[in-house]
Amino acid sequence: MKSKKSFYKNAVIKQDFRQFGWISLVYLVSLLFTLPLGLLQIASRKYVIFTDYKNYLMVNPEIQIVLYFAVPVAAGLLLFRYIQNEASVDMVHSLPIRRETLYFSHVISGLLLLIVPILLTAVITYFVTNTIEGFSGILTILDLLSWFGVVTLLTCMMFSFSIAVGFITGMSTVQAILTYIFLFLPIGMVTMVTYNLSFLLFGFTTAFIEEKLMYLSPFLRFVGTWDEPQPYSTLEIMIYIIFTVFFFVIGLVLYKLRQLERATDVIAFPFLKPIFKYGVTFCSMILGGSYFSATGDLNWSWIIFGYIIGALIGYTVAEMVLLKTWRILRLHFFTGIIIYSVVFIVVLLGIKTDLINYEGNLPRMDQIEEVYFGNKYDMQELMRNEIDPFSDNKLYIQDVRNLHEEIINQKDFIESQKHSEINKVQGFITYRMKNGKQFTREYQLPADAFQKQLTPVLESDSYLVNQPHYFHLQRNDILNMRINPVGPSHRSSSITISDEKEIEEFRRVLEKDILTQSIEDIVSPASPWAYIDIEFKRSNNEEYIFDGYSIEWKKSYENVTKWLEEHDYLEDARIDANDIKEAEMTSVNPQNPAEEMLSAEEYYQTGQKHATITDQESLTTIIRHFTEYSSDHTYYVKLILKDGNEWYGSIPDQYMTDEMKEKLK
């Protein structure tokens, strides 16, 4: 009987309940106000859509997330606070109780203090839900059990995490700070490192990393999933359970190894001090580099300056924190920063000289199974809709590879064009290799310079059919198609096509235009005639649910234009030359892409000489190539519509006629 109880002490648990029982009471009251009372408040509203609440996490989610990521951390801090105080730690450890017994006793106390309120809340919520007619058929007992399991797991994980962090430091304040820093550190580190690699390594992409970032932080993962019917997968639950057990075990190991005299030290273990110091230095350095890369527009002088300043600030702050004094200028300080600088310079030079041949690596044709070329966000959207965007067409694979080879050869030229945004094509290339791996690169390509290599790729069916707008056009549940003209008065003149026969005809002509685009049509910066908003049929009888997608009606879509004209929709479906009273044009100095971008109206106002254009031929040319995009152009225009509206934009230089240029002289 004695051996069964040797790993905990009832007296310690009772003392914890007497001293910290208020934590459990606060947690219970907070949960009751948040969940069962929250359900009653929702039900008492005059207008409420009960089906909006797919699970219990959606009831006052902002309050729930604060509770689950604050109360367990506070419990872990308070239950073991005695180890951070010199007097109390000596007193407690002078008792005839082993450290393992103390540890397990406090852990059991904490788990009881935290889990009992969750259990009581679940029981009360069950009865409250059954008294509300709107919720009783939606939020089931399985949903409640799921909520209880998820909340219990999150609470236990944050409690164990807080305890483990507490043994690393000798200060309660630092324990709380480090707990939340470590909670966000993985996602922050990965984000900053990958962002820096994106401009250090030519072709580096963060596409597949971006999708997984939220999984690196339980907090962000919770925020991003509380509105899903099943917020966490079985694999995630298992991982969280493993982490919880791991943190409890690490906490026990650190408690047994910790020296009692380390109370009040910022870092309690000497071997962790260099990790802390250089970790803070590295984080501060990449933050400095990221800041100056953004504000300095990827100017290498500013980026290096950001790295140096960030590293110096981080190293200095870390040294002050560890020594608990500002008097740090000693030989050890300078030798540490010099060693760090040498290591960083070696790593940076290794990256910039591409020692691992990342930038010049190109798979052989016999290694490639399939390929995707396009926009990374389009690819992600297709894959979310369970559409495989890859093509196994050998000719297309060869064309993409030829383009990729030319990109590698023209690296210096592409990097010199980073500041220009006009006629850029996102070259997101992903190869599926025959060995099962994926090979991915991402580039921003000037369309004019790579037109020869881009043409067979962008005009291929393998590229055109792997676009989200083409996928949505293939759906057989289209309810209606609404055409909203682009322009200052588009809201008042939309056209809705709801007849099933017309929808099918219009869908076919739109599909035909999409599949017959030339590279000039694809990369043209011209504003579309309109946006075609497709509304799909609801998946259930609830009227408020909207499912739709928007497609551009490009000015090159001649079949769409012809069909709308034949069905008497064209006049109200777009703003063309017939709707323009006159155009006032001006020329401005070519814009420096590194400067702050202005609106088209602001650029127009900087023009010194203006010309009024009223002839129909010139107005037709202007509206055909008119774009609201306002950078890198020389000629800006103000369209004065017959309804009194003004519309500002620009015209690419190559579409300006001699007559229009002559008027500006």
C-alpha positions in Angstrom: 0.0 0.0 0.0 2.9 2.3 0.8 4.5 1.9 -2.6 1.3 2.7 -4.4 1.2 6.1 -2.8 4.9 6.9 -2.7 4.8 9.0 -5.9 2.5 11.6 -4.4 1.5 13.1 -1.0 -2.1 13.7 0.0 -0.9 16.5 2.3 0.7 18.4 -0.6 -2.4 18.0 -2.7 -4.6 19.2 0.1 -2.4 22.2 0.7 -2.5 23.0 -3.0 -6.3 22.9 -3.0 -6.4 25.2 0.1 -3.9 27.7 -1.4 -4.9 27.6 -5.1 -8.4 26.4 -5.1 -9.5 29.8 -6.3 -7.9 29.0 -9.7 -10.4 26.2 -10.2 -13.3 28.4 -9.1 -12.3 31.2 -11.5 -11.9 28.7 -14.3 -15.3 27.2 -13.6 -17.1 30.6 -13.4 -15.4 31.8 -16.6 -16.4 28.6 -18.5 -20.0 28.8 -17.3 -20.3 32.4 -18.4 -18.7 31.6 -21.7 -20.4 28.4 -22.8 -23.8 27.6 -21.2 -24.6 31.2 -20.5 -23.3 32.1 -23.9 -25.8 29.6 -25.5 -28.6 31.1 -23.6 -27.6 34.6 -24.7 -27.5 33.5 -28.3 -30.9 31.9 -28.1 -32.4 35.0 -26.6 -31.4 37.2 -29.6 -34.2 38.3 -31.9 -32.5 37.1 -35.0 -30.2 34.1 -34.8 -29.0 31.4 -37.2 -28.4 28.4 -35.1 -26.7 26.4 -37.9 -23.9 29.0 -37.8 -22.7 27.2 -34.7 -21.1 24.0 -36.0 -19.5 23.1 -32.6 -19.2 24.4 -29.1 -15.9 26.1 -29.8 -17.8 28.7 -31.9 -19.6 30.0 -28.8 -17.7 33.1 -27.6 -14.5 31.7 -29.3 -12.5 34.8 -28.4 -13.1 34.3 -24.6 -12.5 30.5 -24.9 -9.1 30.9 -26.5 -8.0 33.4 -23.7 -9.1 30.9 -21.1 -7.4 27.8 -22.6 -4.1 29.6 -23.2 -4.0 31.7 -20.0 -5.5 29.8 -17.0 -3.4 26.6 -17.4 -0.2 28.7 -17.8 -1.1 30.6 -14.6 -1.8 27.3 -12.8 1.6 25.9 -13.8 3.3 29.1 -12.7 1.6 29.4 -9.3 1.8 25.7 -8.3 5.6 25.6 -8.8 6.3 29.2 -7.9 8.1 28.2 -4.8 11.1 27.0 -6.9 11.7 30.6 -8.1 12.0 32.0 -4.5 15.2 31.4 -2.5 13.5 31.2 0.9 10.5 29.0 -0.1 12.6 26.6 -2.3 14.9 25.9 0.6 12.0 25.5 3.0 10.0 23.1 0.8 13.0 20.9 -0.1 14.1 20.6 3.5 10.9 18.5 4.1 11.4 14.7 4.0 9.7 14.5 0.6 11.5 13.4 -2.6 11.4 15.7 -5.6 9.5 13.2 -7.7 6.8 13.1 -5.0 6.6 16.8 -4.9 6.4 17.0 -8.6 3.7 14.4 -9.1 1.7 15.9 -6.2 1.6 19.4 -7.7 0.9 18.0 -11.2 -2.1 15.9 -9.8 -3.3 19.0 -8.0 -3.1 21.1 -11.1 -4.9 18.6 -13.3 -7.7 18.2 -10.8 -8.0 22.0 -10.4 -8.2 22.4 -14.2 -10.1 19.4 -15.4 -13.0 19.4 -12.9 -14.3 22.8 -14.0 -14.3 21.6 -17.6 -16.2 18.4 -16.7 -18.8 20.4 -14.6 -19.2 22.9 -17.5 -19.7 20.0 -20.0 -22.5 18.5 -17.8 -24.3 21.9 -17.3 -23.9 22.7 -21.0 -25.5 19.4 -21.9 -28.7 20.2 -20.0 -28.7 23.9 -21.2 -28.4 22.7 -24.9 -31.3 20.4 -24.5 -33.5 23.2 -23.2 -32.8 25.3 -26.4 -34.8 24.0 -29.3 -32.6 25.6 -31.9 -29.4 24.0 -30.6 -30.7 20.6 -29.5 -30.8 19.2 -33.0 -27.5 20.8 -34.1 -25.1 20.5 -31.2 -25.2 16.8 -30.3 -23.7 14.9 -27.4 -20.8 13.9 -29.7 -20.1 17.6 -30.3 -20.0 18.1 -26.5 -17.7 15.2 -25.9 -15.5 16.5 -28.7 -15.4 19.9 -27.0 -14.6 18.3 -23.6 -11.8 16.2 -25.1 -10.2 19.1 -27.1 -10.4 21.6 -24.3 -9.1 19.1 -21.7 -6.2 18.2 -24.0 -5.3 21.9 -24.7 -5.5 22.7 -21.0 -3.3 19.8 -20.0 -0.8 20.6 -22.8 -0.5 24.2 -21.8 -0.2 23.3 -18.1 2.6 20.8 -18.8 4.3 23.3 -21.2 4.2 26.0 -18.5 5.7 23.7 -15.9 8.5 22.5 -18.2 9.5 26.1 -19.1 9.3 27.0 -15.4 12.3 24.8 -14.5 14.4 26.4 -17.2 14.3 29.8 -15.5 14.5 31.0 -12.0 12.1 33.9 -12.3 8.3 33.7 -12.4 8.0 36.7 -14.7 10.5 35.2 -17.2 8.6 31.9 -17.0 5.4 33.5 -18.1 7.2 35.5 -20.9 9.2 32.5 -22.2 6.1 30.3 -22.2 4.3 32.5 -24.7 7.5 33.3 -26.6 8.1 29.5 -27.1 4.5 29.2 -28.1 5.0 31.4 -31.1 8.8 30.9 -31.6 8.5 28.0 -34.1 6.1 29.8 -36.4 8.0 33.1 -36.1 11.4 31.5 -36.7 10.2 29.5 -39.8 8.4 32.6 -41.2 11.5 34.9 -40.8 14.0 32.3 -42.0 12.0 31.4 -45.1 11.3 35.0 -45.8 15.1 35.7 -45.7 15.8 32.7 -47.8 13.3 34.0 -50.4 15.6 36.8 -51.3 18.9 35.1 -50.5 18.2 32.0 -52.7 17.1 32.6 -56.3 14.0 30.5 -56.9 13.3 29.7 -53.2 9.5 29.4 -52.5 7.5 29.4 -49.3 4.4 28.0 -50.9 4.1 24.6 -49.2 5.6 26.0 -46.0 2.9 28.7 -45.7 0.1 26.1 -45.7 1.6 24.4 -42.7 2.6 27.4 -40.6 -0.4 27.4 -38.4 0.4 23.8 -37.3 3.6 25.1 -35.6 1.6 27.1 -33.0 -1.3 25.5 -31.0 -2.7 29.0 -30.5 -2.9 29.9 -34.2 -4.1 26.4 -35.0 -7.0 26.9 -32.6 -7.8 30.3 -34.0 -7.9 28.9 -37.5 -10.1 25.9 -36.8 -12.7 26.8 -34.2 -15.3 27.3 -37.0 -14.8 23.8 -38.4 -17.1 20.9 -37.5 -14.1 18.7 -36.7 -11.3 21.2 -35.7 -8.6 18.7 -35.1 -7.6 15.5 -37.0 -6.8 12.2 -35.2 -3.2 12.7 -36.0 -3.1 16.1 -34.4 -4.8 14.8 -31.3 -2.2 12.1 -31.0 0.7 14.6 -31.5 -0.8 16.9 -28.8 -1.1 13.9 -26.4 2.6 13.0 -27.1 3.7 16.6 -26.5 1.7 16.7 -23.3 3.4 13.6 -21.9 6.7 14.7 -23.2 6.5 18.1 -21.4 5.5 16.4 -18.1 8.5 14.0 -18.5 10.9 16.9 -19.4 9.5 18.8 -16.4 10.3 15.9 -14.1 13.8 15.5 -15.5 14.6 19.2 -15.2 13.2 19.4 -11.7 15.5 16.5 -10.6 18.5 18.1 -12.2 17.9 21.7 -11.2 20.1 23.2 -8.5 18.2 24.9 -5.7 20.5 27.9 -5.6 19.4 28.8 -9.2 16.3 30.6 -8.0 16.1 34.2 -9.3 18.5 33.3 -12.2 17.1 34.2 -15.6 18.3 30.9 -17.0 18.7 28.1 -14.4 20.9 25.7 -16.4 24.4 26.9 -17.5 24.4 24.8 -20.7 21.2 26.7 -21.8 22.7 30.2 -21.5 24.7 30.1 -24.8 21.6 28.7 -26.5 19.5 31.5 -25.1 22.1 34.2 -25.9 22.8 33.2 -29.5 19.1 32.2 -30.1 18.1 35.8 -29.2 20.9 37.1 -31.3 19.8 35.1 -34.4 16.1 36.0 -34.0 17.0 39.7 -33.7 19.3 39.5 -36.6 16.8 37.9 -39.1 14.2 40.3 -37.8 16.5 43.2 -38.6 17.3 41.9 -42.0 13.6 41.3 -42.8 12.7 44.8 -41.7 15.3 46.5 -43.8 14.7 44.2 -46.8 11.1 45.4 -46.8 11.7 49.1 -46.2 14.9 49.2 -48.3 13.3 47.4 -51.2 15.8 44.5 -51.2 18.8 46.8 -51.2 21.7 44.6 -50.1 23.5 47.4 -48.3 20.4 47.9 -46.1 19.9 44.2 -45.6 23.4 43.7 -44.4 23.0 46.8 -42.2 19.8 45.2 -40.8 21.6 42.0 -40.0 24.4 43.8 -38.2 22.2 46.1 -36.2 19.8 43.3 -35.4 22.5 41.0 -34.2 24.2 43.7 -32.1 20.9 44.6 -30.4 19.9 41.0 -29.8 23.3 40.0 -28.4 23.6 43.0 -26.2 20.1 42.5 -24.8 20.6 38.8 -24.2 23.9 39.5 -22.4 22.3 42.2 -20.2 19.4 39.8 -19.3 21.8 37.0 -18.4 24.1 39.1 -16.3 21.3 41.3 -14.9 23.4 44.4 -15.5 24.1 46.9 -18.2 27.9 46.7 -17.5 28.7 44.1 -20.1 31.6 45.6 -22.1 34.2 43.0 -21.2 36.4 40.7 -23.2 33.9 37.9 -23.1 31.3 40.1 -24.8 33.5 41.0 -27.8 34.8 37.5 -28.3 31.3 36.1 -28.3 30.0 38.6 -31.0 33.1 38.1 -33.1 32.7 34.3 -33.1 29.0 34.7 -34.0 29.9 37.1 -36.8 32.4 34.8 -38.3 30.0 31.9 -38.3 27.2 34.0 -39.8 29.5 35.4 -42.5 30.5 31.9 -43.5 26.9 30.7 -43.7 25.8 33.8 -45.6 28.6 33.4 -48.1 27.7 29.8 -48.5 24.1 30.7 -49.3 25.0 33.5 -51.7 27.6 31.4 -53.6 25.1 28.6 -53.8 27.5 25.9 -52.5 24.7 23.3 -52.5 23.7 24.2 -56.1 20.2 25.0 -55.1 19.7 27.8 -57.7 21.3 26.0 -60.6 19.7 22.6 -60.0 17.5 21.4 -62.8 16.0 17.9 -63.0 16.5 15.8 -66.1 13.6 14.9 -68.3 13.9 11.2 -67.4 13.5 12.1 -63.7 10.2 14.0 -64.1 6.8 12.3 -63.9 4.5 15.4 -64.0 4.7 19.2 -63.8 2.7 22.2 -62.7 3.4 25.7 -63.9 1.4 28.7 -62.8 0.4 30.6 -59.7 1.0 29.0 -56.3 -2.3 30.3 -54.9 -4.2 28.9 -57.9 -2.5 25.5 -57.3 -3.4 25.6 -53.6 -7.0 26.4 -54.4 -7.3 23.5 -56.9 -5.8 21.1 -54.5 -8.2 22.2 -51.7 -11.0 21.3 -54.2 -9.3 17.9 -54.7 -8.3 18.7 -58.3 -4.9 17.4 -59.4 -3.3 20.4 -61.2 -0.3 18.4 -62.5 0.2 17.5 -66.2 2.0 14.4 -67.5 2.1 15.7 -71.1 5.7 15.1 -72.2 5.7 18.1 -74.6 4.4 20.4 -71.9 6.9 19.1 -69.4 9.7 19.7 -71.9 8.4 23.3 -72.6 8.3 24.0 -68.9 11.8 22.6 -68.4 13.1 24.6 -71.3 11.7 27.7 -69.7 13.2 26.8 -66.3 16.6 26.3 -68.0 16.4 29.7 -69.5 15.4 31.2 -66.2 18.5 29.8 -64.5 20.6 31.1 -67.3 19.1 34.6 -67.0 19.3 34.8 -63.2 21.1 38.1 -63.1 18.7 39.8 -65.5 15.7 38.5 -63.6 17.0 39.8 -60.3 17.8 43.2 -61.8 14.1 43.4 -62.8 12.7 42.7 -59.3 11.4 46.3 -58.8 9.3 46.3 -62.0 5.8 44.9 -61.6 4.4 45.4 -65.1 3.7 42.3 -67.2 5.1 40.0 -64.6 4.2 36.3 -64.7 4.5 34.2 -61.5 6.6 31.3 -62.5 5.7 28.7 -59.9 7.2 25.4 -61.0 6.6 22.1 -59.3 7.9 18.8 -60.7 6.6 15.5 -59.4 9.6 13.2 -59.7 9.6 9.6 -60.5 11.1 8.8 -57.1 8.0 10.3 -55.4 9.6 13.6 -54.3 8.6 17.1 -55.4 11.0 19.7 -56.8 9.7 23.3 -56.5 10.9 26.7 -57.5 9.3 30.2 -57.8 10.2 33.2 -59.9 8.8 36.5 -61.0 9.3 36.6 -64.8 9.2 39.7 -67.1 6.8 38.5 -69.7 8.4 40.4 -72.6 11.9 39.1 -72.0 10.7 35.5 -71.8 8.0 35.6 -74.4 9.6 33.0 -76.6 9.9 30.4 -73.8 6.6 31.4 -72.1 4.4 31.2 -75.2 4.3 27.4 -75.6 3.7 27.0 -71.9 1.0 29.7 -71.3 -0.9 28.8 -74.5 -0.9 25.1 -73.8 -4.2 23.4 -72.8 -2.2 21.8 -69.9 -1.8 25.3 -68.5 -5.1 26.8 -69.4 -7.3 24.0 -68.0 -5.4 24.1 -64.7 -6.8 27.4 -63.6 -9.4 27.9 -60.8 -11.8 29.8 -63.0 -11.8 27.0 -65.6 -12.5 24.5 -62.9 -15.4 26.5 -61.5 -16.9 26.8 -65.0 -17.1 23.0 -65.2 -19.4 22.7 -62.2 -22.9 21.6 -63.0 -24.6 23.4 -60.1 -24.5 27.0 -61.4 -27.5 29.0 -60.2 -26.8 32.3 -62.0 -24.1 34.4 -63.5 -24.0 38.1 -62.7 -21.9 40.5 -64.9 -20.6 43.5 -63.0 -19.0 46.1 -65.2 -15.6 47.5 -64.1 -15.8 51.2 -63.6 -17.0 53.9 -61.2 -20.7 53.2 -61.9 -20.6 49.4 -62.1 -22.9 48.7 -59.1 -26.0 50.2 -60.8 -25.8 48.3 -64.1 -25.1 44.6 -63.4 -26.6 42.0 -65.6 -27.9 38.6 -64.2 -28.2 35.5 -66.4 -30.4 33.0 -64.6 -32.1 31.0 -67.5 -30.5 27.5 -67.5 -30.2 27.4 -71.3 -28.5 30.8 -71.4 -26.2 29.9 -68.5 -25.1 26.8 -70.5 -24.5 28.8 -73.7 -22.7 31.6 -71.9 -20.6 29.1 -70.0 -19.5 27.4 -73.2 -18.5 30.7 -74.9 -16.6 31.8 -71.8 -14.8 28.5 -71.7 -13.9 28.8 -75.4 -12.4 32.2 -74.9 -10.4 31.0 -71.9 -8.9 28.1 -73.9 -8.0 30.3 -76.9 -6.1 33.0 -75.1 -2.7 34.1 -76.5 0.2 35.0 -74.3 -0.5 38.7 -74.9 -4.1 38.3 -73.6 -2.9 36.4 -70.5 -0.2 38.9 -69.4 -2.0 42.1 -70.6 -2.4 44.6 -67.7 -5.6 46.0 -69.2 -8.6 46.2 -66.8 -11.3 43.6 -67.7 -14.6 44.7 -69.1 -16.4 43.3 -66.1 -16.3 40.6 -63.5 -18.6 37.6 -63.9 -19.8 36.5 -60.5 -20.9 32.9 -60.6 -23.3 31.8 -57.9 -23.7 28.1 -57.2 -26.7 26.3 -55.9 -26.8 25.9 -52.1 -25.9 22.6 -50.6 -28.8 22.8 -48.2 -32.0 24.8 -47.8 -30.5 27.7 -45.8 -31.0 30.9 -47.8 -28.1 32.8 -46.2 -25.3 30.4 -47.4 -23.5 31.8 -50.4 -21.2 29.9 -52.7 -19.7 31.7 -55.6 -16.7 32.6 -57.7 -15.6 35.6 -59.8 -14.1 35.4 -63.3 -12.7 38.3 -65.3 -14.4 39.1 -68.6 -11.2 40.1 -70.4 -11.2 42.5 -73.3 -9.8 39.7 -75.5 -12.9 37.5 -74.9 -14.5 38.1 -78.3 -16.9 35.2 -78.1 -18.3 36.4 -74.8 -18.7 39.9 -76.3 -20.5 38.5 -79.4 -22.8 36.3 -77.3 -23.8 39.2 -75.0 -24.5 41.4 -78.1 -26.7 38.7 -79.7 -28.7 38.5 -76.5 -29.1 42.3 -76.0 -27.0 42.3 -72.8 -23.9 44.1 -74.1 -25.0 47.7 -73.7 -25.4 47.4 -69.9 -22.7 44.8 -69.4 -19.7 47.0 -69.8 -18.4 50.6 -70.1 -17.1 51.2 -73.6 -16.3 54.2 -75.8 -20.1 54.9 -76.2 -20.3 55.7 -72.5 -17.4 58.1 -72.5 -18.0 61.8 -73.1 -14.3 62.7 -73.4 -10.9 61.8 -72.1 -8.3 64.1 -70.6 -4.7 62.7 -71.0 -1.4 63.7 -69.6 2.2 62.4 -69.6 4.3 62.1 -66.5 8.0 61.3 -65.9 8.6 57.5 -65.9 8.1 56.2 -62.4 10.9 54.8 -60.3 9.5 51.4 -59.1 11.5 51.7 -55.9 9.4 54.8 -54.9 6.1 54.6 -53.1 3.3 53.7 -55.4 0.6 56.3 -56.0 -2.9 55.9 -57.3 -3.7 56.6 -61.0 -5.4 59.8 -60.0 -2.4 61.0 -58.0 -0.1 60.2 -60.9 -2.5 62.0 -63.2 -2.4 65.1 -61.1 1.4 65.3 -61.5 1.2 65.8 -65.2 2.1 69.3 -66.5 0.3 69.3 -69.9 -3.1 67.9 -70.5 -5.0 67.2 -73.8 -8.7 66.5 -74.3 -9.6 63.7 -76.6 -13.1 63.3 -78.0 -12.9 61.4 -81.3 -14.5 57.9 -81.2 -11.5 56.0 -82.6 -9.1 57.3 -80.0 -11.6 56.7 -77.2 -12.1 53.1 -78.4 -8.3 52.6 -78.3 -8.0 54.1 -74.8 -10.8 52.1 -73.3 -9.5 48.9 -75.0 -6.1 49.2 -73.3 -7.1 51.3 -70.2 -5.9 49.9 -66.9 -6.4 51.1 -63.3 -2.8 49.8 -62.6 -0.8 52.9 -61.9 2.9 52.0 -61.9 5.6 52.1 -64.6 3.5 54.0 -67.2 4.1 57.3 -68.8 0.6 58.2 -70.0 -2.3 58.7 -67.6 -5.9 59.5 -68.4 -9.1 60.7 -66.8 -12.2 59.3 -68.5 -15.2 61.6 -68.1 -18.3 59.4 -68.5 -21.6 60.6 -69.8 -23.2 59.9 -66.5 -20.8 62.4 -64.8 -18.5 59.9 -63.2 -14.7 60.3 -63.5 -12.4 57.3 -64.0 -8.6 57.5 -63.7 -6.1 55.1 -65.2 -3.2 54.7 -67.5 -2.3 53.5 -71.0 0.8 51.4 -71.8 3.1 53.3 -74.1 2.9 50.9 -77.0 -0.8 51.5 -77.4 -0.5 55.3 -77.7 -1.3 56.4 -81.2 0.7 59.2 -82.9 -2.3 61.4 -82.9 -2.7 61.1 -79.1 1.0 61.8 -78.6 0.9 64.8 -80.9 -1.8 66.4 -78.8 0.4 66.3 -75.7 3.3 68.1 -77.3 
